[in-house]
């Protein structure tokens, strides 16, 4: 007893056991055989139904009976796995040529499950007969089943290259297979060509096999991917739905989907598109309907008037299973090993298998024909001495004695003598002699033909070629999938992904930003959620199709489409830019926000720094491709203390406008805009004004022909407004003119300035203590350039002015 105990390491035992298990599931469960293209369970289903006479020319039988036969005789696994395999073989949207003809609910393209096997009926389809036809003629090896009570074939003698025609999918230990279905006629034409040209190249074979032909049709893109797959066994293609745009009433359009990519679940796709409609992920979809019926598949997407139909379709291709990526992984069992199968290797392996089957079948038929010929020769000789033979049989004691007497007296062989003894009396007519002679002649011709097949390669090829052509003729079907050479790049037009609506937008100096619905704005205004020490940089009603450029004091620009702003309630604080931007700095703040309708427009932006530099930069240079996580440089600042001061949008027609510069030392300069060059975003620009030592810019504006006045406020609280014409037109980088008269007893340093239009009636002054003072211009007469105005601010109480701007009176 002790001698039977072995000490083995767990690692060795597990490795050996898992190796055996892996070998079993690779060879006997998950992967198809390269010869008949079937997995073991599929092969056993077809064989069991054939043995039971459950063929296409017989009535249907309950599926449960077939499943029971398979499970009880050949496949000792769960009945559900057997039935699922049977159902898949019957689904014409999963396999190109169904091998099972099922009567009843066998599922649907909506992924509905098939009815229970007790409710459905099934039988072999007609084309399945081509896979089983040569069975029983010693064409394939037979092995004992799991309980050694019956024999089953190791492979079926298929006349179809089922591996390519119906494809295969499966996952095993360390291996997976994904072989798409193909068109039967194309595969058969390639087989015939390869039979006649054994050295055929891939390009020659692809004259016949254009690519996969999915049962659900669709459009295949990527000829290079098909070539890679046929050359190496691996490749990638794109499969998209077949769609059609058509007009509806009142200027509306619809998209109709009539074919889907392979194995896409229709109900899930419809639900996904409808969710896109409900979530308004794309603008313009009004209704999604599944109108599929027995006439065919039809999904209708109705669009709103003036909707971008092509843009919506592109979005759906990108975001739904209207377009999928299909990856070839053509693995099959070849000579008991899993191998990657190229097109040429798969075709050649099938031809070699067919040659072997036809040779074995011919040898079997030859043996039977020769045996029958021997019997017929005996019967013909017997008829020539019929009376003696009858007398001999009558005088014999029994059948065995009669057989021996015929052998002894007339030299018949054992087989001939037994055939004569069992011959029925009605066959003993002159007519039967003629029939025997005709049969003998037919057998002689048949034997000669079979011997040629067994000895001459061309005769063997003729048989295979004839059989392949006959199958093509009987089961031909037109190609369903369209093949396109190139894969189309899908670039989503962002205009179709934005529900067009007006929203209220707020951007603060400290870097908080948000958008809110107009309803939320009206319910909460004037409360805007900002902290008391924060200021509004921009507030206004914008459309979601517009864009924002946010400029910071450190010379950076941040791009945000309006639809991309955080959608919050108006009374919420908003989201801070540092939550998304990785390069936001602690001392950074926003100084300006520009609204842009078209980011690709040919226009420029005027930028000015407080250390006296100015430039124009093209709008397109300020809009980065990757914008979400980083700001980009808008203007290079010369010194660490330099700051971006002012930003103004310039249109192509505005080059005749004038730049107006104001400094803290109360100097002002006006000159033509065309003196400011257009340069890149990573530059400092040119000198805007000739600054005195210690002086800095306070304001910079762009004046058009409607700008007629200048509003000025000094650090000491004095205010005045003067005519713009008081500032003489000069040139860039000059000194400018004085706009306040400095006194020995009191300094008039400029705190803020702005330009006013003809119809402006009031201004608003904001102080450093967040106090706002509004002034009616009619209360203050227009002053001269050198006057010092009137004191309007109590700076001890309110603080110094930091901003002045026109006030719109409601």
C-alpha positions in Angstrom: 0.0 0.0 0.0 2.9 2.3 0.8 4.4 1.7 -2.6 1.3 3.2 -4.3 1.8 6.6 -2.6 3.7 9.2 -4.6 5.0 12.6 -3.5 4.5 15.1 -6.2 4.8 18.9 -6.2 1.5 20.9 -6.5 3.2 22.9 -9.3 3.9 19.7 -11.3 0.4 18.2 -10.8 -1.4 21.5 -11.7 0.8 22.0 -14.7 0.2 18.5 -16.0 -3.5 18.5 -15.3 -4.0 22.0 -16.8 -2.0 21.0 -19.9 -4.3 18.1 -20.5 -7.4 20.2 -19.9 -6.1 22.9 -22.2 -5.4 20.3 -24.9 -8.9 19.0 -24.6 -10.7 22.3 -24.8 -8.5 23.5 -27.7 -9.0 20.4 -29.8 -12.4 19.2 -28.6 -14.5 22.2 -27.7 -13.8 25.8 -28.7 -11.9 25.8 -32.0 -13.2 24.6 -35.4 -11.4 22.0 -37.6 -9.9 23.5 -40.7 -11.4 20.7 -42.9 -15.2 20.8 -42.1 -15.1 24.2 -40.2 -17.1 22.7 -37.3 -16.5 22.5 -33.6 -17.1 19.1 -32.0 -20.6 20.0 -30.7 -21.7 21.2 -34.1 -20.3 18.1 -35.8 -22.1 15.9 -33.3 -25.4 17.7 -33.8 -25.2 17.3 -37.6 -24.2 13.7 -37.4 -26.8 12.7 -34.8 -29.6 14.3 -36.9 -28.3 12.5 -40.0 -28.3 9.2 -38.2 -31.8 9.8 -37.0 -33.0 10.6 -40.5 -33.8 14.2 -39.5 -32.9 15.6 -42.9 -34.3 18.4 -45.1 -36.5 15.9 -47.1 -38.3 14.7 -43.9 -40.8 16.4 -41.6 -39.5 18.5 -38.7 -38.9 16.9 -35.4 -38.9 18.4 -31.9 -35.6 20.0 -31.2 -35.6 18.4 -27.7 -35.4 15.0 -29.3 -32.3 16.0 -31.4 -30.7 17.6 -28.3 -31.4 14.4 -26.3 -29.8 12.2 -29.0 -26.7 14.3 -29.2 -26.3 14.5 -25.4 -27.1 10.8 -24.8 -25.0 9.4 -27.6 -22.1 11.7 -28.3 -21.8 15.0 -26.3 -22.1 14.5 -22.5 -22.5 18.1 -21.7 -25.4 20.4 -20.7 -28.5 20.4 -23.0 -28.5 24.2 -23.0 -25.1 24.4 -24.6 -26.1 21.9 -27.3 -29.4 23.7 -28.0 -27.6 27.1 -28.2 -25.2 25.6 -30.7 -28.1 24.2 -32.7 -29.9 27.6 -32.6 -26.9 29.5 -33.8 -26.5 27.1 -36.8 -30.1 28.1 -37.8 -29.8 31.9 -37.4 -29.5 33.4 -40.9 -28.2 36.7 -39.4 -25.3 34.8 -37.7 -24.3 32.3 -40.3 -24.1 32.9 -44.0 -25.5 29.5 -44.9 -27.6 28.0 -42.1 -27.1 24.3 -41.5 -30.2 23.8 -39.4 -33.7 24.5 -40.6 -35.6 25.4 -37.4 -39.4 25.8 -37.3 -40.5 28.2 -34.5 -38.9 31.0 -32.6 -35.1 30.7 -33.1 -34.3 34.1 -31.6 -33.9 37.4 -33.4 -31.4 40.1 -34.4 -32.7 42.0 -31.4 -30.9 39.3 -29.2 -34.3 37.8 -28.2 -33.7 34.2 -26.9 -35.0 31.3 -28.9 -38.0 29.5 -27.6 -37.4 26.5 -25.3 -36.4 23.4 -27.3 -39.6 21.7 -26.3 -41.5 24.2 -28.4 -39.3 24.4 -31.5 -38.8 21.9 -34.3 -35.8 21.4 -36.5 -34.1 19.4 -39.2 -31.0 19.6 -41.3 -31.0 22.2 -44.0 -30.5 21.2 -47.6 -27.0 22.6 -47.8 -26.1 20.6 -44.6 -26.5 17.5 -46.8 -23.4 18.6 -48.7 -21.4 18.3 -45.5 -22.7 14.8 -44.7 -23.2 13.3 -48.1 -20.1 11.2 -48.4 -20.4 9.9 -44.9 -20.7 6.0 -44.6 -18.3 5.4 -47.5 -15.2 4.9 -45.3 -14.2 8.5 -46.2 -13.4 9.7 -42.6 -12.1 8.0 -39.5 -14.7 6.9 -36.9 -14.0 6.6 -33.2 -15.9 5.3 -30.3 -18.1 7.7 -28.4 -17.6 8.6 -24.7 -19.1 5.3 -23.4 -17.8 3.1 -26.2 -21.2 2.1 -27.4 -21.4 3.9 -30.8 -19.0 5.3 -33.4 -18.8 8.9 -34.4 -16.8 10.7 -37.1 -13.7 12.7 -36.2 -14.5 15.0 -39.1 -17.3 15.3 -41.6 -16.5 14.7 -45.3 -17.8 18.2 -46.2 -18.1 19.4 -49.8 -18.2 23.0 -48.5 -15.3 25.0 -47.2 -17.5 25.7 -44.2 -14.7 27.3 -42.2 -14.7 30.3 -44.5 -18.3 30.2 -45.7 -20.0 30.3 -42.3 -17.0 31.6 -40.3 -16.3 30.8 -36.7 -15.9 32.4 -33.3 -14.7 30.9 -30.1 -12.4 31.3 -27.1 -10.1 28.6 -25.8 -7.2 28.3 -23.4 -4.6 30.7 -24.8 -6.3 30.8 -28.2 -9.3 32.6 -29.7 -10.7 32.5 -33.2 -12.7 35.1 -35.2 -13.3 34.1 -38.8 -15.9 36.1 -40.7 -18.4 34.5 -43.1 -17.7 34.6 -46.9 -19.6 34.2 -50.1 -20.0 30.6 -51.2 -19.5 31.2 -54.9 -16.4 33.4 -54.3 -14.8 30.7 -52.1 -15.6 27.9 -54.6 -14.2 29.9 -57.5 -11.0 30.4 -55.6 -10.9 26.7 -54.8 -11.2 25.8 -58.5 -8.5 28.3 -59.4 -6.1 27.0 -56.8 -6.9 23.4 -57.9 -5.8 24.4 -61.4 -2.9 26.7 -60.3 -1.3 25.2 -57.1 1.2 28.1 -57.0 -1.4 30.8 -57.1 -0.5 34.1 -55.3 -2.7 35.9 -52.7 -3.5 38.7 -55.2 -4.6 36.1 -57.8 -6.9 34.4 -55.2 -8.3 37.7 -54.1 -9.6 38.2 -57.7 -12.2 35.7 -56.6 -12.5 36.2 -52.8 -13.1 39.9 -52.5 -13.4 39.8 -48.7 -15.9 38.8 -46.0 -19.6 38.6 -46.9 -21.6 39.1 -43.8 -25.1 37.6 -43.6 -26.4 41.0 -42.4 -24.7 42.8 -45.3 -23.2 46.2 -44.5 -20.3 48.1 -45.9 -16.7 46.9 -45.3 -13.9 49.4 -45.4 -10.2 48.7 -45.4 -8.8 46.6 -48.3 -5.4 46.6 -46.6 -6.8 45.0 -43.5 -8.4 42.2 -45.7 -5.1 41.6 -47.4 -3.3 41.4 -44.1 -5.8 38.9 -42.8 -5.7 36.7 -45.9 -1.9 36.8 -45.8 -1.2 36.3 -42.0 -4.5 35.3 -40.5 -4.8 38.6 -38.6 -6.2 41.9 -39.9 -8.6 44.7 -39.1 -11.5 46.1 -41.1 -14.3 48.6 -40.4 -17.9 47.4 -40.9 -20.6 50.1 -41.1 -24.3 50.0 -41.6 -25.9 50.7 -44.9 -27.7 54.0 -44.6 -29.7 56.2 -46.9 -30.7 59.9 -46.6 -34.1 60.9 -48.0 -36.4 63.9 -47.8 -39.5 64.3 -45.7 -42.2 67.0 -45.8 -41.5 70.6 -44.8 -37.8 70.5 -45.7 -37.0 67.8 -43.2 -34.9 64.7 -43.8 -34.6 61.1 -42.5 -31.8 58.6 -42.2 -32.9 55.0 -42.9 -30.7 52.1 -41.9 -31.4 49.0 -43.9 -28.3 46.8 -43.0 -26.3 46.5 -39.8 -22.7 45.5 -39.0 -22.2 41.8 -38.2 -23.5 40.7 -34.8 -24.8 44.1 -33.8 -27.9 43.8 -31.7 -30.6 45.9 -33.3 -32.6 46.7 -30.2 -29.5 47.9 -28.3 -28.5 50.1 -31.3 -32.0 51.7 -31.5 -32.0 52.3 -27.7 -28.5 53.9 -27.9 -29.6 56.3 -30.7 -32.8 57.2 -28.8 -30.7 57.9 -25.7 -28.6 60.3 -27.8 -31.8 62.0 -28.9 -33.1 62.3 -25.3 -29.8 63.5 -23.9 -29.4 65.9 -26.8 -25.9 64.7 -27.3 -26.4 65.6 -30.9 -28.7 68.4 -32.2 -31.3 67.6 -34.8 -32.7 64.1 -34.1 -36.5 64.3 -33.5 -37.5 60.7 -33.6 -36.1 57.2 -33.8 -38.2 54.2 -34.9 -37.7 50.6 -35.6 -39.8 49.8 -38.7 -38.3 46.3 -39.3 -40.8 43.7 -40.5 -40.8 40.4 -42.5 -39.9 42.4 -45.5 -36.5 43.4 -44.0 -34.7 45.6 -41.5 -35.5 49.3 -41.3 -34.5 51.8 -38.6 -35.7 55.3 -39.3 -34.1 58.4 -37.7 -36.2 61.6 -38.4 -34.3 64.9 -38.3 -35.4 68.4 -37.6 -35.6 71.1 -40.3 -32.2 72.4 -41.4 -30.4 69.7 -39.4 -27.0 68.7 -40.6 -27.9 65.2 -41.7 -24.4 64.2 -42.8 -22.9 65.5 -39.6 -25.4 63.6 -37.5 -24.7 60.4 -39.4 -21.0 60.8 -38.9 -21.6 61.3 -35.2 -23.7 58.1 -35.1 -21.0 56.2 -36.9 -18.5 57.4 -34.4 -20.5 57.0 -31.2 -22.7 53.9 -31.8 -22.5 50.5 -33.3 -23.6 51.8 -36.7 -19.9 51.3 -37.4 -17.7 48.7 -35.7 -14.1 47.4 -35.9 -13.8 43.8 -36.9 -10.6 42.0 -36.1 -9.7 38.8 -38.0 -8.0 36.1 -35.9 -8.3 33.1 -38.2 -7.3 30.2 -35.9 -8.4 26.6 -36.6 -7.3 23.1 -35.8 -5.0 21.8 -38.5 -3.3 18.4 -38.0 -4.4 18.4 -34.3 -2.8 21.8 -33.7 -4.2 25.3 -33.5 -2.7 27.4 -36.3 -3.3 30.8 -37.8 -4.9 30.2 -41.2 -4.1 32.3 -44.2 -6.5 32.3 -47.2 -4.2 30.2 -49.3 -3.5 27.8 -46.5 -7.2 27.4 -45.7 -8.1 26.8 -49.3 -5.3 24.3 -49.8 -6.1 22.4 -46.6 -9.6 21.9 -47.8 -8.5 20.8 -51.3 -6.1 18.3 -49.7 -9.0 17.0 -47.5 -11.3 16.7 -50.5 -8.7 14.7 -52.4 -8.4 12.4 -49.5 -12.2 12.0 -49.2 -12.7 11.4 -52.9 -9.9 8.9 -53.0 -11.3 7.0 -50.1 -14.8 7.2 -51.5 -13.6 6.0 -54.9 -11.8 3.1 -53.3 -14.9 2.2 -51.4 -17.1 2.4 -54.5 -14.6 0.5 -56.6 -14.6 -2.4 -54.1 -18.4 -2.5 -54.1 -18.6 -2.2 -57.9 -16.1 -5.0 -58.4 -18.0 -7.2 -55.9 -21.3 -6.5 -57.8 -19.6 -7.1 -61.1 -18.5 -10.5 -59.9 -22.1 -11.3 -58.9 -23.5 -10.1 -62.2 -21.0 -12.2 -64.2 -22.2 -15.3 -62.2 -25.8 -14.5 -62.8 -25.3 -14.1 -66.6 -23.4 -17.5 -66.8 -26.1 -19.1 -64.7 -28.8 -18.0 -67.2 -27.0 -19.8 -70.0 -27.3 -23.1 -68.1 -30.5 -22.3 -66.3 -32.1 -25.7 -66.6 -29.1 -27.5 -65.1 -28.8 -25.0 -62.3 -32.5 -25.3 -61.4 -32.3 -29.1 -61.5 -29.2 -29.0 -59.2 -31.0 -26.7 -56.7 -34.1 -28.9 -56.7 -32.1 -32.0 -56.0 -30.2 -30.4 -53.1 -31.2 -31.0 -49.5 -31.1 -27.4 -48.3 -29.7 -24.0 -49.1 -26.3 -24.8 -47.9 -26.2 -28.0 -49.9 -27.5 -26.2 -53.0 -24.8 -23.5 -52.7 -22.0 -26.2 -52.4 -23.4 -28.2 -55.3 -23.3 -25.1 -57.6 -19.7 -24.5 -56.6 -18.7 -28.1 -57.1 -20.6 -28.8 -60.4 -20.3 -25.5 -62.2 -17.3 -23.7 -60.6 -19.3 -20.7 -59.3 -17.6 -18.8 -56.5 -19.0 -18.7 -53.0 -20.4 -15.2 -53.6 -21.9 -16.1 -57.0 -23.5 -19.4 -55.7 -25.1 -17.6 -52.7 -26.5 -14.9 -55.1 -28.0 -17.6 -57.4 -29.6 -19.5 -54.5 -31.2 -16.3 -53.1 -32.4 -15.2 -56.6 -36.2 -14.8 -56.9 -38.0 -16.8 -59.6 -39.5 -13.7 -61.3 -36.0 -12.6 -62.2 -35.6 -15.7 -64.4 -36.8 -14.0 -67.6 -35.2 -13.0 -70.9 -35.7 -9.3 -70.0 -33.6 -9.7 -66.8 -30.8 -11.2 -68.9 -30.7 -7.9 -70.9 -30.8 -5.9 -67.7 -27.9 -7.9 -66.3 -25.9 -7.3 -69.4 -26.6 -3.6 -69.3 -25.7 -3.5 -65.6 -22.4 -5.3 -66.3 -21.5 -2.8 -69.0 -22.3 0.1 -66.6 -20.3 -1.5 -63.8 -17.3 -2.0 -66.2 -17.4 1.7 -67.2 -17.8 2.7 -63.6 -14.9 0.6 -62.5 -12.7 2.0 -65.2 -13.6 5.6 -64.1 -13.0 4.8 -60.5 -9.6 3.3 -61.3 -8.7 6.4 -63.3 -9.7 8.6 -60.3 -7.4 6.5 -58.1 -4.5 6.5 -60.4 -4.7 9.7 -62.4 -4.5 13.1 -60.7 -6.3 14.9 -63.5 -9.3 12.6 -63.2 -9.3 13.2 -59.4 -9.3 17.0 -60.0 -12.1 16.7 -62.5 -14.3 15.1 -59.9 -13.5 17.7 -57.3 -14.0 20.5 -59.8 -17.3 19.1 -60.9 -18.6 18.8 -57.4 -17.6 22.3 -56.4 -19.3 23.8 -59.5 -22.4 21.8 -58.8 -22.6 23.3 -55.3 -22.0 26.8 -56.6 -24.8 26.4 -59.1 -27.3 25.0 -56.7 -26.6 27.2 -53.7 -25.4 30.4 -55.3 -26.4 33.7 -53.5 -25.4 37.2 -54.4 -22.9 39.1 -52.3 -24.5 41.1 -49.5 -21.6 43.1 -48.1 -20.1 46.0 -50.1 -16.3 46.4 -50.0 -14.7 49.8 -50.1 -10.9 50.3 -50.4 -10.2 53.0 -47.8 -11.3 53.4 -44.2 -13.1 56.8 -43.9 -11.8 59.1 -41.2 -14.7 60.1 -39.0 -14.3 63.8 -38.0 -17.3 64.9 -35.9 -18.6 68.3 -36.7 -19.0 69.8 -33.2 -21.8 71.9 -34.5 -24.1 68.8 -34.6 -23.1 67.8 -31.0 -24.2 71.1 -29.5 -27.9 71.7 -28.7 -28.3 75.2 -29.9 -29.7 77.3 -27.1 -29.1 80.6 -25.3 -27.5 80.5 -21.9 -26.2 82.9 -19.4 -22.4 83.0 -18.9 -20.4 84.4 -16.1 -16.6 84.6 -15.8 -15.0 86.2 -12.7 -11.6 87.9 -12.3 -10.5 85.3 -9.8 -11.0 82.5 -12.4 -14.5 81.1 -11.7 -16.7 80.3 -14.7 -20.1 78.7 -15.4 -23.1 78.7 -17.7 -26.7 78.5 -16.6 -30.0 78.2 -18.2 -31.9 81.5 -18.7 -34.6 80.1 -16.4 -32.1 79.6 -13.6 -30.6 83.1 -14.2 -34.0 84.8 -14.1 -34.9 82.9 -10.9 -31.6 83.9 -9.0 -30.4 87.2 -10.5 -29.0 89.5 -9.3 -27.3 86.9 -6.9 -24.5 85.3 -9.0 -22.8 83.2 -6.4 -19.4 85.0 -6.5 -17.5 85.8 -3.3 -17.6 89.4 -2.1 -13.9 90.1 -3.1 -14.4 88.7 -6.6 -15.3 90.8 -9.6 -17.2 90.0 -12.8 -14.9 89.8 -15.8 -17.7 88.9 -18.2 -21.4 88.4 -17.9 -23.8 88.0 -20.8 -26.3 85.8 -22.7 -24.5 83.7 -25.3 -25.4 80.8 -27.6 -24.0 77.3 -27.0 -22.5 77.4 -30.5 -20.2 80.4 -29.6 -16.8 80.4 -28.0 -14.9 82.2 -25.3 -11.2 83.4 -25.2 -10.2 84.1 -21.6 -7.0 86.2 -21.1 -5.0 86.3 -17.9 -2.8 89.0 -16.4 0.2 86.7 -16.9 -0.2 86.8 -20.7 -2.0 83.5 -21.2 -5.2 82.6 -23.1 -7.7 79.9 -22.3 -10.1 78.7 -24.9 -13.5 77.3 -24.1 -16.5 76.5 -26.3 -19.7 77.7 -24.6 -21.2 74.2 -24.6 -18.1 73.0 -22.8 -18.6 75.4 -19.8 -19.8 73.7 -16.6 -23.6 73.8 -16.6 -24.6 75.0 -13.1 -27.3 76.9 -11.3 -26.8 80.7 -11.5 -26.5 81.0 -7.7 -23.7 78.5 -7.6 -20.1 79.7 -7.3 -19.0 78.0 -10.5 -16.0 75.9 -11.4 -12.4 77.3 -11.0 -10.1 77.1 -13.9 -7.4 75.5 -11.8 -9.6 72.4 -11.6 -8.9 71.7 -15.2 -5.7 73.7 -16.0 -2.5 72.2 -14.9 -0.5 75.4 -15.5 -2.7 77.8 -13.7 -0.6 79.9 -11.3 -1.5 81.2 -7.8 -1.2 84.9 -8.7 -3.0 84.5 -12.0 -6.3 86.3 -12.7 -8.6 87.0 -15.7 -8.5 90.5 -17.3 -10.7 90.0 -20.4 -13.1 87.6 -22.1 -13.7 87.8 -25.9 -16.8 86.2 -27.5 -16.0 84.4 -30.7 -18.5 83.2 -33.3 -16.1 81.4 -35.6 -12.7 80.3 -34.3 -11.4 80.0 -37.8 -12.4 83.5 -38.8 -9.7 85.8 -40.4 -9.4 88.4 -37.8 -6.9 89.5 -35.2 -6.7 90.4 -31.5 -5.0 93.5 -30.2 -3.0 92.9 -27.0 -1.3 95.5 -24.8 0.9 95.0 -21.8 1.3 97.4 -18.9 5.0 97.9 -19.6 4.1 99.6 -22.9 4.2 96.8 -25.6 1.5 96.2 -28.2 0.8 93.7 -31.0 -1.8 92.1 -33.2 -2.1 88.3 -33.3 -4.3 86.2 -35.6 -7.3 84.7 -33.8 -6.4 81.2 -35.0 -3.0 81.4 -33.3 -4.8 81.8 -29.9 -7.0 78.7 -30.2 -5.1 75.5 -29.3 -6.1 72.0 -30.6 -5.8 70.5 -27.1 -7.3 73.1 -24.9 -8.8 71.4 -21.9 -5.8 71.0 -19.6 -3.5 73.9 -20.5 -3.6 77.5 -21.4 -1.3 78.8 -24.0 0.8 82.0 -24.3 -1.1 84.9 -25.8 1.7 87.5 -25.3 5.2 87.2 -24.1 5.9 89.5 -21.2 9.3 91.1 -20.9 9.7 91.4 -17.2 8.5 89.4 -14.2 6.5 92.4 -13.1 4.9 92.9 -16.5 1.3 92.2 -16.9 -1.2 91.9 -19.8 -3.4 95.0 -19.6 -6.0 95.0 -22.3 -7.3 92.8 -25.1 -9.6 93.9 -28.0 -11.0 91.9 -30.9 -10.1 93.4 -34.3 -12.2 92.6 -37.4 -10.7 92.6 -41.0 -12.5 95.9 -41.7 -11.1 97.6 -38.5 -7.6 98.2 -39.7 -8.6 101.9 -40.3 -9.4 102.2 -36.6 -7.2 104.0 -34.1 -5.3 102.8 -31.0 -5.7 105.0 -27.9 -3.2 104.6 -25.0 -3.3 106.0 -21.5 -0.6 105.9 -18.9 -0.5 106.3 -15.1 1.4 109.6 -15.5 -1.6 111.0 -17.4 -0.1 110.7 -20.9 -2.4 109.8 -23.8 -1.4 108.8 -27.4 -3.6 108.1 -30.4 -2.4 106.6 -33.7 -3.6 104.4 -36.6 -4.0 100.6 -35.9 -2.1 99.7 -39.1 1.0 100.8 -37.3 0.7 97.8 -35.0 2.2 94.7 -36.8 0.5 91.3 -36.8 2.8 88.7 -35.1 2.7 85.3 -33.5 1.3 84.6 -30.1 4.7 83.8 -28.5 6.0 87.3 -29.1 6.1 90.6 -27.1 5.1 92.9 -30.0 6.4 96.4 -30.4 6.6 99.6 -28.3 3.1 101.1 -27.9 4.2 104.4 -26.3 7.4 106.0 -25.2 7.1 105.7 -21.4 8.9 107.8 -18.8 10.8 106.0 -16.1 8.5 104.5 -13.6 5.4 105.0 -15.8 3.0 102.2 -16.7 0.0 101.8 -19.0 -3.4 102.2 -17.3 -5.7 101.6 -20.3 -5.6 100.8 -24.0 -8.6 101.0 -26.3 -9.5 100.7 -30.0 -11.5 103.7 -31.3 -13.9 103.5 -34.3 -15.7 106.4 -35.9 -18.5 106.2 -33.3 -16.1 106.8 -30.4 -16.3 110.6 -29.7 -15.4 111.0 -26.0 -12.9 109.9 -23.4 -13.9 109.4 -19.7 -11.1 109.8 -17.2 -10.8 109.3 -13.4 -7.7 110.2 -11.4 -6.3 108.4 -8.4 -7.3 111.3 -6.2 -11.0 110.8 -7.2 -11.2 113.6 -9.9 -13.4 112.9 -12.9 -13.8 114.5 -16.3 -14.8 113.6 -19.9 -13.2 115.2 -22.9 -13.6 115.0 -26.7 -11.5 112.3 -28.4 -10.4 115.0 -30.9 -8.5 116.6 -28.1 -6.0 113.8 -28.4 -4.0 114.6 -31.6 -3.4 111.8 -34.1 0.3 110.9 -33.8 2.5 107.9 -34.3 3.2 104.7 -32.3 6.1 104.8 -29.8 6.0 108.6 -29.3 5.5 110.4 -26.0 1.9 111.4 -26.3 0.1 114.4 -24.7 -0.8 115.4 -21.1 -4.4 114.8 -20.1 -4.3 116.2 -16.5 -2.3 119.2 -15.3 0.0 118.3 -12.5 0.1 120.7 -9.6 2.8 121.1 -7.0 0.4 120.7 -4.2 -1.6 117.8 -5.7 -0.7 115.0 -8.1 -3.1 113.9 -10.8 -2.2 110.3 -11.6 -4.5 108.5 -13.9 -6.4 105.6 -12.3 -8.7 104.5 -15.2 -10.0 105.6 -18.6 -12.4 104.5 -21.2 -13.8 105.6 -24.6 -17.4 106.6 -25.0 -19.8 106.5 -27.9 -22.0 109.4 -29.0 -25.1 107.9 -27.4 -23.5 107.0 -24.1 -25.1 108.9 -21.2 -23.6 107.6 -18.1 -20.5 105.9 -16.7 -19.8 103.5 -13.8 -16.7 103.8 -11.7 -15.6 100.7 -9.6 -13.3 101.2 -6.7 -10.8 99.0 -5.1 -13.2 98.4 -2.2 -15.8 97.0 -4.5 -17.9 100.2 -4.4 -19.7 101.3 -7.6 -20.4 105.0 -8.4 -22.6 105.9 -11.3 -22.4 109.3 -12.9 -24.7 111.0 -15.4 -22.5 112.7 -18.1 -25.1 115.5 -18.4 -24.2 116.5 -14.9 -20.6 117.3 -15.9 -19.8 119.6 -18.8 -17.3 118.4 -21.3 -13.8 119.5 -20.1 -10.6 120.4 -21.9 -7.6 118.1 -22.2 -5.5 120.0 -19.6 -8.2 120.6 -17.1 -8.3 118.5 -13.9 -12.1 117.9 -13.7 -14.2 117.5 -10.6 -13.7 115.4 -7.5 -16.5 112.7 -7.4 -14.9 110.0 -5.2 -14.1 110.1 -1.5 -11.1 107.9 -1.8 -10.7 107.6 2.0 -14.1 106.2 2.3 -14.6 104.4 -1.1 -11.0 103.7 -2.2 -9.3 104.5 -5.4 -10.9 103.9 -8.8 -9.8 100.8 -10.6 -12.2 100.7 -13.5 -14.5 103.0 -15.5 -16.8 102.0 -18.2 -20.0 103.1 -20.0 -23.2 102.4 -18.1 -26.1 101.1 -20.0 -29.3 102.6 -18.6 -32.4 100.4 -18.4 
